[in-house]
Amino acid sequence: MAQLDALFDKYDRLVLFDTETTGLAYSRDEIIEFAAVVLERQNGQITVVEEYDQLIALTPGNTVPPMIEKLTGITTEDLLARGIPKTQVCSDIARMFAGNTLMLAYNAHFDLSFLFYLLLRDGDPTVLKGKDKLDLLTVYKDRHSYPHKLCNAIEVYGLSGKVVNSHRAVDDVLATVEVMKAMEDERDDLLNYVNLFGYNPKYGVEGKPIGSVTYKPQRFDPTAPLYEI
């Protein structure tokens, strides 16, 4: 595994995570699947210490929209049968993010926005406060031409036979781990992107900005890394 020395010199734990949701509205839609991979450095080696994947019970009376069922394969019946309570997921998130932890995701603003509202309703949103955050989509946009979806990163880094972008959180977070490792091998500057998120200058930041994050407009084909602009 890529050594990720700069990140592990600063953080005790990296938590890469992904969500599947009922829609795009952070304050109205719900997370229906949450997956995470927890990495720590043990005896000089980067080790996966936990893989987490849970379906999450819907608010009573709500259903999974047909479009989301088709995209993810997750049905209302699946959540009724196997979804765990939101309060339990919030407790698990608080445990994973405790201590000196760096939070990472591909398109992190989206997932973090949904996590905030989940924790606001059913847990403690202060577990996100003071935690550093790294958006791997911002890194990818700085290094490679459009398009910039996770599936594009998988293809560009030659990972197609190893991981999949299936629109299931567990598959996508495992893919994100491999993309991060490929990024580290490509260029050792991930630490420069901590708490720095790029956004499309045509549309601006979607939803409410995260207070601890610096947002900068990021073009599809930048001439310099975002952290140097």
PyMOL commands that set and color helices and strands:
alter all, ss='L'
color gray80, all
select helices_A, chain A and resi 5-10+66-72+76-82+86-96+108-122+125-128+136-143+150-156+169-186+190-193+226-228
alter helices_A, ss='H'
color red, helices_A
select strands_A, chain A and resi 13-21+31-42+45-55+101-105+132-135+196-199+214-217
alter strands_A, ss='S'
color yellow, strands_A
deselect
rebuild
show_as cartoon
